[in-house]
Amino acid sequence: MTRLRAVATLHTQRFTLRPLRRSDAAALLPTLSDPVQCRYLTHAAFASEEELWRWLADPHWPGRSWIAEDATCTVAGRFVAIPGHEKGVEEIGYIVCADRQREGVARECAAALVEHLIEGGARKITADVDVENPASIRLIERLGFTREGTFREHEATHEGLRDLHRYGLIAHEWSPPAQSDT
C-alpha cells in the first residue's frame, strides 16, 4: 500500500484542493498521456493509468500533492509543494487538465497553495519554469514571483537537457490576487 503525505484541504472560490486519491490517475491520464501536455515535465507521456499512479504516489518523492476539483467533483489539475533547499523554503508546481486550461484554474489554485504555504510558515516559495513555457511564466509572474536566475541545461528530461528560470517569492512580498482577478 502506498502511503501519501498528509495535506490540508484548501478551498478557493471555485475549487477544492484535496489530497490525492487512487482514482485521480484515471482523471489525469487524458492529459498526462499526451506528449504535448507533458512537454515540460521530467517524465514522458504516460502509457497507462497504473504507470501514472506509480509516479503520482511514489513513496520516495518528498513532496505533497493536491488535486483541484470543481463543485461537480471533476478533477481540474494537480498542484504540488516540495521542500526546498532549507527549512522555510518550498517549491511549487502544477499541471492543469487539458480540457480546463485557460479557465484560470492554475492562477486560482496556485494562489491558494502559496497562501497556505506562507500561513504554514514558509518564508520563501520558489518555482522552476522551463524557459520555453510562456503560459507558466505569465502565471508565476502574475502571482508576484520574481525571476531570480536562469539555469542553462539544468534539468534532464525525456526531451533532453532543459533551461529553467528560477522564480522566487518572499513571504512578506505576497499579495493574494483579488477574487475577480483569477
Secondary structure, DSSP 8 states (H G I E B T S, - for coil): ---------EE-SS-EEEE--TTHHHHHHHHHT-TTTTTTSSS---SSHHHHHHHHT-TT---EEEEEE-TT--EEEEEEEEE-SSTTEEEEEEEE-GGGTTSSHHHHHHHHHHHHHHHTT-SEEEEEEETT-HHHHHHHHHTT-EEEEEEEEEEEETTEEEEEEEEEEEGGG-----GGG-
